[in-house]
Amino acid sequence: MAFLGLLECRRGRLDEAHSIYARLAELHPMTELRPHVLLSLAYCAGLLGQRQEAINEYARFLKEFPKHEDAGFARSESQRLRRLRTQSIGR
């Protein structure tokens, strides 16, 4: 299922990929795929323009996996999305 989510994301079918990752996170909360699922869920939400959801998912990823090799990416993406949100509010 995680591979299907990746394929859908690469095909540009972000809504489908996001749904797959959300379902995976719900069905399999404690698997070795969890870091990938949470990170992909956040990434897809960001691409779909769902900034707050993406920020929340990145935060959940960082809370559960603070020392993961992709933690730096998650932090930078979360900060980037926060800046975008702040900029759009200021307009």
N, C-alpha and C positions, 0 to 999 in steps of 0.2 A: 504494500500500500504506500509506503514511503517513496518507493521508486516511481510509482504512478503519480504521486504528488510532484516529484521532481520533473517528470516528463511534461505534465500539464503546465508547470511553471515555465519551462523552457519553450513550450509551444505558444506561450503568451496567454494561456487560459488561466488567468490568475484567480478568478472566482472559484473555478473548479479545484485548483491547487490549494487554495486557502481552505475550502470545505474539506478536502481530504486530510490536510494537516490538522484541522480542528477536530475532526472525527478521530484521527489517530491519537491525539492528545487525550481525548475523552476515553477512548476504549483501552488504551494501553499506557496508563500513567507512569508505570515503573518498568520501562524496558531500556535496553542499551541504546535504542533509537531516540530516546527522549530529548537529548540535547539537539539532535538534528531536527526533530519535529518542532520543538519550541522556537528554534532559530528560524526555521523555514516559515513557520506560522507568522512570526514577527515580520520577516522580510516580505512575504506576500501581502500582509496587511499594509505595510509601508508603500509598496508598489500600487496598491489599490487606493491609496489616499486616505486610508483609515489610520491617521497618525496616532491618535490616542490608544487605539488597540495595539498598534505596533510598539509604542512606547511601553505599554503594560506587559506585552509579551517579552520584550527585551529585558524588562525588569525581572520578570519571572525566571527567565533563562539565567540571568546573572545571580539571582538569589539561590537558585538550585545548583548552578555550576560556576561559581565565582572563579575557579582556577582552570576552566576549560580553555583549550587552545584558541577558541573563537571568542573568548570573553572580551578581548580588545575590540574586535569588530562590533560586537553587540553594544559596547559602551559608546563607541564613536557614532554608530547609527542612531542610537537613542538620543545622544546629544544633538546630532544633526536634525532629527525630527523635532526636538524641543525648540531648537532655534527657528526652524521653519514655522512652527506654531506661534512662537512669540512674534515673529516678523509679520505673519498674516493678521494677528490680533492688533498690532500697532498701526496697521493701515487704515 
